[in-house]
Amino acid sequence: MTDMFATLTNNVVCRVALGWKYDGAGEGKRVAELLGELLELLGIDNLRDYIPWLAWNNIITGLDDKVDRVAKGMDEFLEGLVEERMDRYK
């Protein structure tokens, strides 16, 4: 039941915000994975925020690399979306 409501919510949000239906495969799956990773990162306590001189801990734990990877993935997705919309209206 939870998966059904999650798919319904994703369908509605994708249709409103992106203009296409979330299908759980292809581009939709990629977006869902990126958003899941982003939400996971938002829930992590970043030691650097509280004690700046312990920023090296993020390098050791791999948090900085994961943040960079997710940011790059989101940037590529949004850039592609903007280009698609610009091409559509030309």
Order of alpha helices (4+ residues) and beta strands (2+ residues): alpha-alpha-alpha-alpha-alpha
